[in-house]
Amino acid sequence: MRHWQAQWLSSASSIIEAPPQTASALISSGLGVGLLTHALASPGLKKGDLVEITVQDIPRLQRESVLVYRTADSPLPTAVNEWLRFLQEEARQYCLA
């Protein structure tokens, strides 16, 4: 465990903000609950190590993200275009596009 992680864990506060992978590791170790991206939580959910908490009467949480690439890398490689097509299909499937 890194020094800053130990400091957070030993603080009097019951709420901490941690990098996503650290938060996931803390939750998986049984040290609390947290808000994770579905992509980060998915392996633990599938294995049954984590359980999704359903909260009633609150709006669906949404995270704004931006896809970026270096201009020196244009045009986009074929693999990136295939990934973008996959994301677009996922967005259509979940009515996000």
C-alpha positions in Angstrom: 0.0 0.0 0.0 1.3 3.4 -0.9 1.9 6.0 1.8 -0.9 8.3 0.7 -3.3 5.3 0.7 -2.4 4.5 4.3 -2.9 8.2 5.2 -6.4 8.2 3.7 -7.3 4.9 5.4 -6.1 6.2 8.8 -7.9 9.5 8.5 -10.9 10.4 10.7 -13.1 10.9 7.6 -15.4 8.2 6.5 -15.4 9.5 2.9 -12.3 9.4 0.7 -11.6 10.1 -2.9 -9.2 7.7 -4.5 -8.1 6.8 -8.1 -10.5 4.3 -9.7 -8.2 1.3 -9.4 -7.4 2.0 -5.8 -11.1 2.5 -5.0 -11.8 -0.8 -6.6 -9.1 -2.6 -4.7 -10.3 -1.1 -1.4 -13.9 -2.2 -2.1 -12.8 -5.6 -3.1 -10.9 -5.9 0.1 -14.0 -5.2 2.1 -13.1 -1.7 3.1 -16.3 0.1 2.1 -18.5 0.9 -0.8 -17.8 3.1 -3.7 -19.0 4.5 -7.0 -17.1 2.8 -9.9 -17.5 2.8 -13.6 -19.3 -0.2 -14.9 -16.3 -1.2 -16.9 -14.2 -1.3 -13.7 -16.8 -3.1 -11.6 -17.9 -5.6 -14.3 -15.3 -8.3 -13.6 -16.1 -8.3 -9.8 -19.9 -8.2 -10.6 -19.6 -11.2 -13.0 -17.5 -13.2 -10.5 -20.0 -12.4 -7.7 -17.3 -10.7 -5.6 -19.2 -7.4 -5.9 -22.9 -6.6 -5.7 -24.5 -3.6 -7.4 -26.5 -1.4 -5.0 -29.8 -0.2 -6.5 -30.8 3.2 -5.2 -34.4 4.3 -5.8 -35.6 7.8 -6.6 -32.4 9.4 -7.8 -31.6 10.3 -11.4 -29.3 8.0 -13.3 -25.7 9.0 -12.9 -23.9 9.9 -16.0 -20.2 10.6 -16.7 -19.1 12.9 -19.5 -16.1 11.6 -21.4 -14.2 12.7 -24.4 -12.4 10.5 -26.9 -9.2 12.0 -28.1 -6.2 11.1 -30.2 -3.0 12.8 -31.2 -3.2 14.8 -34.4 0.1 13.3 -35.5 -1.6 9.9 -35.6 -4.1 10.8 -38.3 -5.7 9.2 -40.1 -7.1 7.0 -37.4 -5.7 3.4 -37.4 -8.1 0.7 -38.6 -8.3 -0.8 -35.0 -9.4 2.6 -33.6 -12.1 2.9 -36.3 -13.4 -0.6 -35.5 -13.5 0.3 -31.8 -15.4 3.5 -32.5 -17.9 1.5 -34.5 -18.3 -0.8 -31.6 -18.9 2.1 -29.2 -21.5 3.6 -31.6 -23.3 0.2 -31.7 -23.3 0.0 -27.9 -24.6 3.5 -27.6 -27.5 2.7 -30.0 -28.2 -0.5 -28.1 -28.6 1.5 -24.8 -30.4 4.3 -26.5 -27.6 6.8 -26.0 -27.2 7.8 -29.6 
